[in-house]
Amino acid sequence: MKHCTLKCLLISATLMFIFQSCKKESAPDDTVTVAFSRNALDFVNLAQWKYLIYKDSATATEDSVIITTSKLETVYYPAYTSTWWFPASYKEKYSLVLTKYTSTSHAQWLSGFALAGGWGTAVNGPTYIDTAAVGLEETDNVYISDNSYIAIIYHTQQVMNAVIIEGKTYNNVVLTITQNTNDINNPEYKKNICYWAKGIGIIKLTVIKTGGAVKTYTLLRNN
């Protein structure tokens, strides 16, 4: 009887090991956590209610801009299957809204969001990624390609020093250039040439639209 009990226990343990091994191979259940590279995030993650005064090149007037939203959060996405199997994940999401104020009104000056690692994370990827680029997508842009971004900043982004804007010298600056299509005659064409200073935000922004119309904003001062 004692020999039978030991044999049964060994068989049960073996079956349990086989079952667990098969389960792990067929449907990995590790939850993936994806965080932004702090090297990249520091350029766009700005203090809420900070103000920036820009000069509009087209009119030579000053735009008073306030950071009305600057929010870093972690969002949970359950596992799902499409062409590939994607595990459950916790991903950092960053939202940024800059609002232009006048004496009588206010309007959105710039609005974007970034999701760490994009919308899908490979099932065979690492369980934790902390070098995800900041792909700041325009929340109000018409989607016509995979490049509807304000800026894309990478973990190893090249940093410039001694960048002079409106007579002021800035260090720790990155230059990002994005456009949503190569067809400059497309009615929705938009190209952004943007200089970001760490801890300050946009110090120069050039927007080129359909047909080559150009408008440039340069930072005059900020708090």
C-alpha positions in Angstrom: 0.0 0.0 0.0 2.8 2.4 0.9 4.6 1.5 -2.4 1.3 2.3 -4.3 0.9 5.6 -2.6 4.4 6.7 -3.4 4.0 5.6 -7.0 0.7 7.5 -7.4 2.3 10.7 -5.9 5.2 10.5 -8.4 2.8 10.0 -11.3 0.7 13.0 -10.2 3.7 15.2 -9.8 4.9 14.2 -13.3 1.6 15.0 -14.9 1.3 18.3 -13.1 4.8 19.3 -14.4 3.9 18.3 -17.9 0.6 20.2 -17.7 2.3 23.4 -16.4 5.0 23.2 -19.0 2.6 22.8 -21.9 0.4 25.7 -20.5 3.4 28.1 -20.4 4.5 27.2 -23.9 1.0 27.6 -25.5 -0.1 30.8 -23.7 2.5 32.8 -21.8 0.9 34.6 -18.9 3.7 37.0 -17.9 2.4 40.5 -17.6 4.6 42.9 -19.6 5.5 46.3 -18.1 6.7 49.0 -20.5 8.0 52.4 -19.3 9.4 55.3 -21.2 13.1 56.0 -21.3 13.7 58.7 -18.7 16.4 60.1 -21.0 13.6 60.8 -23.6 10.7 61.6 -21.3 12.5 64.4 -19.5 12.3 66.6 -22.7 8.5 66.5 -22.9 7.3 65.8 -19.3 6.8 69.4 -18.3 5.5 71.1 -15.2 1.8 71.8 -15.4 0.7 75.5 -15.3 4.1 76.6 -16.5 3.9 79.4 -19.0 5.9 80.0 -22.2 5.9 83.1 -24.4 6.5 82.6 -28.1 7.1 84.9 -31.0 4.9 84.1 -34.0 7.1 84.6 -37.1 4.2 85.3 -39.4 2.7 88.2 -37.4 5.6 89.1 -35.0 3.1 89.0 -32.2 3.6 87.2 -28.9 1.7 84.0 -28.0 1.1 83.4 -24.3 1.0 79.6 -23.8 0.3 77.7 -20.6 0.9 73.9 -20.0 -2.7 73.0 -19.0 -2.1 69.2 -19.1 1.0 67.3 -18.3 0.1 63.8 -17.1 2.1 60.6 -16.7 0.0 57.5 -15.9 0.2 53.7 -16.1 -2.6 52.0 -18.1 -3.5 48.3 -18.0 -4.2 46.5 -21.3 -5.6 42.9 -21.1 -4.1 40.2 -23.2 -5.5 39.7 -26.6 -5.0 37.7 -29.8 -5.1 39.0 -33.4 -2.5 37.8 -35.9 -0.2 37.5 -32.9 -0.7 36.8 -29.3 -0.1 39.8 -27.0 0.2 39.4 -23.2 -1.4 41.6 -20.6 0.6 44.7 -20.1 1.1 47.8 -18.0 2.2 50.7 -20.2 3.1 54.3 -19.3 1.0 56.9 -21.1 1.9 60.6 -21.3 -0.5 63.4 -22.2 0.5 67.0 -23.0 -1.7 70.0 -23.8 -0.5 73.6 -24.3 -3.1 76.2 -24.4 -2.8 79.7 -25.9 -4.4 82.5 -24.0 -5.4 86.0 -25.0 -7.2 88.7 -23.0 -10.5 87.5 -24.2 -10.2 83.8 -25.1 -8.1 80.7 -25.1 -7.5 77.9 -27.7 -5.4 74.8 -28.0 -1.9 75.5 -29.2 -0.5 72.0 -29.1 -1.9 68.6 -27.9 -0.3 65.2 -28.0 0.0 61.8 -26.2 2.6 59.0 -26.1 2.2 55.4 -25.2 5.3 53.5 -24.1 6.1 50.7 -26.5 3.2 51.5 -28.9 0.0 49.6 -29.0 1.5 46.1 -29.2 4.3 44.4 -27.3 5.7 41.2 -28.7 5.0 38.1 -26.7 8.6 37.0 -26.7 9.8 40.4 -25.6 11.4 41.3 -22.2 9.1 41.4 -19.2 10.2 45.0 -18.6 11.3 47.6 -21.0 12.6 51.0 -19.8 14.0 52.4 -23.0 10.8 52.9 -24.9 10.9 56.0 -27.2 8.5 58.9 -26.6 6.4 59.1 -29.8 4.3 62.2 -29.1 1.3 61.8 -31.4 -0.9 64.8 -32.3 -4.3 64.2 -30.8 -6.1 66.5 -33.3 -4.2 65.5 -36.5 -5.9 63.7 -39.4 -4.4 60.2 -39.5 -2.9 59.7 -43.0 0.2 57.7 -42.3 2.3 56.1 -39.5 4.0 59.3 -38.8 1.4 61.7 -37.4 3.7 62.9 -34.6 4.7 66.1 -33.0 8.0 64.5 -32.1 9.7 61.2 -31.6 12.5 61.2 -29.0 14.6 58.1 -28.5 16.6 56.7 -25.5 19.9 57.5 -27.3 18.8 60.7 -28.9 21.7 63.0 -29.9 21.8 66.0 -27.6 23.0 69.5 -28.7 24.5 72.2 -26.5 24.9 76.0 -27.0 21.7 76.3 -29.1 20.9 80.0 -29.4 17.2 81.0 -29.7 16.2 84.7 -29.5 19.6 85.6 -28.0 19.4 83.0 -25.2 21.7 79.9 -25.0 20.2 76.5 -24.3 22.0 73.3 -23.4 20.6 69.7 -23.5 18.5 70.2 -26.7 17.2 67.6 -29.1 16.0 68.3 -32.6 13.1 66.2 -33.9 11.7 66.3 -37.5 8.5 64.6 -38.4 6.0 64.7 -41.3 2.8 62.8 -41.9 3.3 62.3 -45.7 5.9 63.0 -48.4 3.3 64.6 -50.6 3.6 68.4 -49.9 0.5 69.0 -52.0 -1.7 66.7 -49.8 -4.4 68.8 -48.2 -3.4 67.3 -44.8 0.4 67.6 -45.2 2.2 68.7 -42.1 5.9 68.7 -41.1 7.2 69.6 -37.7 10.7 70.8 -37.0 11.0 71.0 -33.3 13.8 71.9 -30.8 13.2 70.6 -27.3 15.2 71.7 -24.3 15.3 69.4 -21.3 13.2 70.8 -18.4 11.8 73.7 -20.5 10.0 72.2 -23.5 9.7 73.6 -27.0 12.2 76.4 -27.7 11.6 76.6 -31.4 8.9 75.0 -33.6 8.6 75.3 -37.4 5.4 74.0 -39.0 5.3 73.5 -42.8 1.9 72.9 -44.3 0.4 72.1 -47.7 2.2 73.8 -50.5 5.1 74.8 -48.3 3.5 77.5 -46.1 5.8 78.0 -43.2 5.2 79.3 -39.7 7.9 79.4 -36.9 7.5 80.0 -33.2 10.5 80.9 -31.0 10.6 81.0 -27.2 11.1 84.5 -25.8 10.8 83.7 -22.1 9.3 81.2 -19.6 8.8 80.7 -15.9 
